[in-house]
Amino acid sequence: MLAQKKERVILGIDPGTAVMGFGLILEKGSQLSLIQMGVVKMGHLDDHFLKLQRIFEKTNDLLETYKPDILAIEAPFYGKNVQVTLKLGRAQGVAMAAALAKQIPVVEYAPRKIKQSITGKGTASKEQVAAMLQKLLNFKETPEFLDATDGLAVALCHAFQKNTSGTTSGKAYSGWSAFVKDNTKRIK
């Protein structure tokens, strides 16, 4: 008797404080299929802490509804504006905290790595990534915000990796204790 191929659900998140994109895929052996994608809009909220609360709550809702096996998240893009980078890091952190609190492993990917894994080109545009995702996952609808396909791209990027922990240079954490042990210099 042949063993059944393992299934896993991957949640991908493109963190943001105005719009957070997310995508969920089901991986059955070598078959990948779209479960859901969407956005969480926060432009109407003026308070940064309310935005973080909304990100945490929505991530928690996604985790409870779809029961993903792993959270793949886009690493913050480091630009010249330190305040923007800080806010994006906080957005990423609260999404990661929601997963880690439920013992769901987290792995992060650089934006360039995500684009490269989807299109073969690390400098691809959001539109190029979205078009390739439509072909790869066989869906027609174009989301209102490309942040939704960005979140989906993170999930698919993780599915394309050869090992289960993420990239060869990335880290995956199964809980707070593993994160703290590996990041003692970052914690005061």
N, C-alpha and C positions, 0 to 999 in steps of 0.2 A: 504494500500500500504506500502510495506517495504521500509525503508530508505536505500539508497545505501551506501555501505561501503566506507569510506574515503580512498583515495589514498594519498601516500606521497612518495617523492623521497628523498633518503638519500645519501649524498656525504660523503664518508669516505676518510680521507687523512692520510698517514703515512709520516710525514715531514722528509726531509733529504736534505743535501746540495750537495750530489753527485747524489742521485736518490730519487725522491719523488714518492711514490706510491699512486694511487687513485682508488677508486671503487665506483660505483653507483648502488644502488638497488631500485627497485620499490616495495613498500609494499601496497598491496590491501587486506585489512582485515587481515587474517592470512596467505595470500599467499605472498611469497617473490620471486622476480626474478631478475636476473642479467641484468643490462642495459649495463654497460661498465666497463672495468678496464684497467689500463695501468700505465705507468711510464713517468716521465719527467726526462731526463738525463741531468746532469749538470757537469759531470766530465771534459768536455772539456773547461769549463770556469775557469780561474784562479782567477778572482776577486770575492770575497765573495759578494759584493754588486750587481754584475751582476747576481749571482745565486739567490739572494733574489728578484731581479726584475723579473727574469724568473719564480720563484715560484708564485709571485703575479700575473703576466700576465696569466700563465696557469690556476691558480685557478679561476681567473676572467673569462677566456674563458669557463671553466667547468660550472661555475655558470650561465653564459649567455646562454650557449647551452642547459643545462639540467634542469635549473630552480629548483634546489633542495629546499626542504622545510626546511632542516637543514644541517649543516656541523658538522660531528663528526670527531674529530681529536685525534691522539695519542699524549699523553703527553710526553714530552722529558724524556728519561731515564737518571737518574742521576748517572753518573759514576765518576771515579776518575779524569778524564781529564776535568777540568773546561772549557777549550776553546771549546772542542767538545760540551759540554752541552750548552754553550752560543750560539754557532752557530746553534744548533738544536732548541733552544728556539727562535732564530730570525726567522728561517725557519717556525716554527709553527706560530709565531706572524704575519708574512706577509700573510700567508694563512688565518688566522683568520681575519685580517684586511680587506681582500678582501670580505669576507662574511659579516662582520659587516657593511661595507660601503653600502651593498645592503640590510641591515635590515634582513639578514638571521641569525637565531639563531645558536650559536656555543656551542658545548658541547665537553668536552675532557674526555678521558679514559686512565688509566694507562695501559701499555703493558700487565701486568699480568692479569688485569681484562678482556682485550680483548681476550687473549688466553683462559682464564677460560670460558668465555661465548661461545666460538666457539668449544672448544675441551673438556671442563670439567676439564682441567688441566692447571693451571697458569704457568707451566714451560714447556709447549709444544714447540716443535721446529717449525721453520717457515714451514718446510716441512709437519709436522703434521697438522698445521693450514690450509695450502693450500689443502691438501688431504681432510680434513673435509669440506672445502668450496665447493670443487668439488661435494661432495655428497649432501650437503645441497641445493646448488643452481643448481645442475644438469648441469654442464658444463664439457667438456672433456679437452679443451686446457690447457696446462701448460704454464704460462707466462715465458718469458725469465728471468725476474727478480721477485723474490719473494716479492719485495716491492709492486707490483701490488696486490697480494693477501693479503698483510698486510693492504693496504688501504681498500680493500674490507672487510676485517675482522672488521675494525673499524666501517664501515657502518652497518654490520650485528650485531655487538655487540650492537649498539644503537637500532636497531630494536627489539632486544631481551629484552630490558629493559621494566619493567612494567609501569614506568611513562614516560611521554613525555619529561621531562626536562633532562633526563640522569640518572646517577647513583645517589644513595641515598646520596653519599658524594660529587658528582660532581656539577658543576654549569653550567647553560646555560645562555647565554646573548643574548638579542634581539637587541642590538645596543651599541654604544660607551657610551651613558649616563648611561645605566644599568651597564656596566662594570666598569666605573669610580666610580659610586656611591658605588659599592661593593668592590672596591680596592683602596680606598683613600690612604692607607699606602704605596702602591706600586707606586704611581704616585707622582712625585716631580715637 
